[in-house]
Amino acid sequence: MGKTLRTLLTGACGAALALGGPATTPARAAAPDRHLAWELKDTGTDARFRGLAAVSRATAWAAGTKGTVLLTRNGGTTWRDVSPPGARGLEFRDIEAFDGRNAVVLAIGEGEASRILRTEDGGTTWTETFRNTDPKAFYDCVAFFDRRHGLALGDPVDGRFRLLATDDGGRAWRPLPAAALPAALSGEAAFAASGQCVVSSGPRDAWIATGGATVSRVLHSTDRGRTWTATEAPLPAGDAARGVFGLAFRDRAHGLAVGGDYRAGQPSPRAAATSGDGGRTWHVATAPPAAYRSGVAWLPHTHAAALAVGPTGSDLTTDGGRTWRTFDTGSYDTVDCAPAATPGTGCWAAGEKGRIARLVRQKD
């Protein structure tokens, strides 16, 4: 992201959730939806987690500040510190996991601070598979189409976004031609706020969220990043702190976009939008979240329910993103749900001060 955007996001925050299972002690009362509540877990760290990968209801990875990577295999009852050795100076902002053993984590920053590491043994060992050598480049997010094919997104350099591609599960990365991407607008960049500035659905479709320019945009590729089209999104724009911060597609047609103005106290009257045609057109929510939201995820086993999170609260939609209602006013940055095909799926989110929680459905 641009230098101004990086400065703004240095102080962002987050937490973690999972849907289903018995409730223990909620972290706070759920309101106004009394059926949802947070269930906090002890992580033993004060790191901020903005990178998150939900594998199942039992297994999830979180990555954040001070080079911290955590892994749970028991629904968050305990978390194992699997941070890469010597990574304390790195700022992890995204993590993608294939299961409880294989994961790829992205560190952000200018020049060599931007790196990608991979583990194949549950974090016991890590291998650095990419280190940025361009002092002008800054990488933000990573996404995978399947266990082999993925993309890593970087902010514009010389007027074009940067993209890396892998076809071996993140063991090696190659740059895609900059000319394949639409030219960046003046001031345009991506936000490394929730690991959702580049997302995928299915074997070939990918989307990029942008902000910082006179308009907010969503870029769409149907060929794993070789070519792209750009569409304006009706979210706040016109300032380095405004734009689309997070995307989620439940299939190649139905998508959600969230964002707004990151700055505390600033209004975000159009903080969410929906698309039913793969991102070719976007429609602002008729009842959007009340403020800026940085992360969004579709709930598994549904076609119309999703969660959005941000510094001032969490929201639920049950009509595909047209209307949202707040159920908690705590601060969260990112949210992720395990694949619907996974038995015992759950939704997780990651956040500030080492807080990890799960979302449970309370009994009447």
N, C-alpha and C positions, 0 to 999 in steps of 0.2 A: 504494500500500500504506500501512498505518498507519505512524505515526511510528516505533514500535518496530521494525517490520519493515524500514523504510528504513535505520535505523541498523545493523541486523544485516547487511543485504546490502551495505553500503558496502564491506566488505572481501572480497566474493566473488571467485572466480577462474574460469579456463576454458582452451581450445585448439581445433585443427581437423583433420578427417579426411576421407579419401575412399577408397572401396572400389574395388579393381581397379587394373590397371596394374602395371608392373614396380616392384619395391621398390628403393629406393636405400639410404641408410644409416639404419636405424631409430634413433629417438631413445633408445630403451631396449629391453631385451629384453622380448618378450611373454611373459606368464605368467599363468595356467597354459596358455592356449591358444597353442601355438607357431605357429599358422597366421596370427595377426594381429600386426601391429606398427605402431608409429607412424613416420611419415616426416616429419621436421621441415622446414619451409621458412623461409627468412629473410625477415622482414617489414620490418626496419629500424626498428621502433618498440617501445616498452615499454608501450603501451596495453593495457588489459584489454578483451577482446572478449566480450560476452555476446549481441550481436545477430549473427545469421548467416542467410544466404540462399544455398542451394545451387541453382544454375541447371542445371548439368551437371557432368560430371567435370572439364571444363576451366575453367568459369566459376563463381565464387562471390564473394559480398560479405560483409564483416565490419564491424561497427560497435561502438564502445566508448567508453572514457573519453577525455577531452580533445578531444571532438568529432571523433574519428577515424573515418573510413570508408575501407576498403581494398577494392580490386577486383583479381581475377586473371582472366585469360582463357587462361592456359596451364598450368592444373593446379597452380598455386601456385609455379611456378618463379620468377616475379617477381610482386610486388604493387605496384599503383599507388595512391598516396595521393590519394584523390578527396574528401577532407574538405571540407565546406561552408566557405566563407570566413567568418571571424569566429565559428566554432562552438567554439573551444577550451574555452570555459567550459561547454559542454553535456555531458551524460552520456547517450550513446546506449545503449539497452538492447535495441532490436529493429530489424530491418530486413527488409523483404519486397521481393523482386525478381521481375520478370516475365521478364527476360532480361538481357543484358549492358549494356543502355542504360537501362532503366526500373526504378527502385527507389524505395521509400518508407522513410524512416527515422524512428524515434521517439526523442525525448529525454524523459527522465523528470525529475521534480522537482515541488516545490510551486509553485503559481501559474504564472507565465510561463516557468518552467524546462521545463514540459511543452510540447513542440512537435512538429509533424510537418513534414518537408521531403520534397520530391520532385525527382527528376532524370529527364530524358528523353534525356540525351546521355552516359550513362556516367559521371556525376559531374563533368563539365566545368562545368556550372552547376546550381544548386539553387534551388528556389522554396519558401518557407515557405507551407504551405497550412493550417496551424492553429497558433494560439498560445492556450494556456489563460489565461483572465483571472480565474478564480475562485481566490482565494488558498487555499481549502480543498480544491481538487481536485488530484489527482495521478494521472497516466496511466501505465500499466504495459506494455501489450502491444498489438500490432496484428496482424490476420490478414486474408487475402483469400480469397474464394470463387472468384474468377476475376480477369481483368484489370481489371474495372470495380468489382465490389462488394466492400466490406471493412468491418471493424469495428475500432475502437480502444477499449480497455477502461480505465476509470479506477476508482480505489478509491471506496468508498461516501462519499457526502456526504449528510448528513441521513438516514442509514439506508438509502440506495439506491445501488447501483453506478452509475457513469456509463458511458454508451456513446455513441460517435460512429459515424456511418455515412457511407459514400461510395458513389456509384454512377458515378463517373467516374475510377476508378483512383487516387483519393487527391488529385485536384486541388482538391476541395472537400469539406468535412465538415459534417455537421449532427447535432445531439444527438438521440438517441432518447428518448422519454418515460421518465422514471425509473420510473414506475409499471409499465412493462412488465417490469421485473426483479423477482424475489423480494426481499423485504426482507432486508437483510444481518443476519446474526447479530451479537451483541455481540462486538467485536474482530475481526470477519471482514474480510479484505482479499485482494488478489492479490499474488503475488510477482513482482517484476521481475527475476528471476534468470537467465532463459534465453530470454526472448522466447516462452515457451510457456504463458503463463497464459490466453491465448485462442487457440484453434486452430479450423480448419475442415476439412471434408471434403465434397467435392461442391458443388453449386450453392447449398445453403440451410442446411446443418447447421453449427452452431458449438457449442463447449463452452468453459466458463470453469472454471479451477482456483482454489480458495480455500483459505485457511488462517487461522491466528490465533485461531480460535474454539474452542468446546468440542468441535466435530466438524469434520472436513474435508469439503468438499463439491465436487461437480462440477455445474455448471449446464449445461443443454442447451437449445438453440433449434433448431427445424426451419424457421424462417421468417426467417432472416437477422437475428435479434435482436429481432423484434417481440414475441415472447412466450418465456417460459423456464419450465423445470421444474428442481427441485433434488433431488439425491440425495446421501446421505451416502456417503463413500468411506472404506474401512478403513485409512487411513494415519494416522500419529501426529497427535494434535491436543491441545488443551487448553493451548496456550502460543503466544505471538506468533511463536515461531521454528519452529512445526510446521505442517505441512499438505501439500497437493498443490502441487508446484512446477512440474511440467511434464506436458503431455498430448500424445498423438499418436494419431490415428485413421487407419488405412489405408483405411477406407471408412466409411460411415455407421453401421456396426454394431460393428466391432472396434477397441477402444481400449486404450491403456496409460496408466497414471498413475504418476508417480514423485514422491518427496518424502521427508518425514521431518522430522528435527530438524536445522536448519542448523548449530547451534552445534558447534564442534569438540569431539570427544570425547564427545558425547552419543549414546546409542544410538538407532538407528532400526530397530526389529525388523520393521516392516512397510513397507518403503521402496518397494514396487511393488504394483500391482493391475491386474487385467484386467477388461474388459467385452466381452461378446459381443452386447449388445442396445442399442447406441447410448448407453450410459451410464446406463440405467435401473437396472442393478444392477452392483455391483463385487465382485470376489473377490480377496482378498489372494494374492499369489504364494506357492506352496508352498515355493520356495527363492528368496527375494528377494535383491536386492543386500545386501551386508554392512553398508552404511551409507547415509546420506542421498545421494540423487541429484537433480540439478536439471534435467537435460535428457534427452529420450528421442526416438528416431526409428525408424520402420520402415525396414529395408533394402529397396531396390528389387528388383523381380523375385522377391520371395518372399512367402509368406503367413504365415510364422511366425517370421522372424528380425528382431531389433531390437537397437538399442544404447541403453544408458543411461550417463550420465556424471555425475560429481560431484567434489568436492574430493579424495576419497580413492581414486578409480579409475574405471575403465570396465568395463562388463559387457555380455555378449552373451546373448541368449535365442534359441533355435532352435525353441521350442515355443509361440510366441505369448504369452510373458510369464509362463508358469507357473513356470519355473525359470530362474535367471540364474547365469552364472559369470563371475568377474572375469578379464580378460585383461591388465590394466595397472593399476598403482597410482598413476599420475600424476594431477595435478589438472586437471579440466576442468569447464566450466560448461554448455555448450550443444552440441547436435549437430543436424545437418539433412541430409536426403538429397534429391537432385534427383528430380523426378518419374520414375516408372518408364517412362513413354513416351518420355523423353528419351534419345537415343542416347548411349552411353558414360556412363551415370549414375554418380554417385559420392556418397559420404557425407562430410560435412565437420563439423567442430566448431571452436569458438573458445575462446580462453583467455587466461590471465594472461601478463604480461610480453611481450606481442607474439607469443607462440608460435602458429604455425599449422602444422598437420601434416596428413598424410593417412594413412588406415588402408589398409595394403596386405596382401595375402595372401601370406605367405611360402611358398616351395616347400619340399617335404619334403627 
